């Protein structure tokens, strides 16, 4: 049977013994030796290797070895797996792709309407993989990519296919531009929603920037109120101890600019309490307009 198109043949073109890497036994690598035939396929118009059910798409590896590599890539980077198994990076990437395709075939993903896109760090050094979840069903549906780039997220949309991608109505993500660009390119019909945690984190970064500016601008007693109060200022009030709340109150009373910035950040959280787009947009526009008169920087 032709390994390319699957056409059956009564005779073969030639044959040779081939070594194929299989699962290791302890520290010892295991290779299988098998006689593999080639057929002159009229349908493909060229000589092709026969199709063997236990071989991976890369015929120098068994399917169970490809499955093993794919599972390791769920917990490690492609680079680390390649180093551990002494394989080429591109080989590991191809075997991982075959593993993911097989998982999708066995457990086909229902067309999601609302997806959540996030990244997880696999180890120190900002090494990321992307996780996509079906928000309505409350479960992850894709894990992959080599980093958190646009190209990595493109892989999810390509694996989902154009038919299922067209049914996505909402994509929830952080404010990472690569995720936004990939989503707008692959599912332009979907609304993009930034999650509350990352929006509030950006406001926290802005508040901390003002804290640093005030610390550099002031001196003496005025500066002492700010020193060592980063955690107090940036934490949610309900997470502070009684002493922490007293320190926050003292700090905000002593510095008008920080008090204003803090109040703006806290008030922004009201945005998520609105049930309709119209009221939420009106609140945001009013909040944004109020920034013009605050003289924070």
Helices and strands as residue ranges (DSSP letters): E 14-25, E 28-41, E 46-49, H 63-72, H 78-85, H 89-106, E 114-123, E 127-134, E 139-144, H 150-160, H 162-165, E 170-173, H 177-186, E 191-194, H 196-217, H 220-224, H 230-234, G 237-239, H 242-254, H 256-268, G 269-273, H 277-290, G 291-293
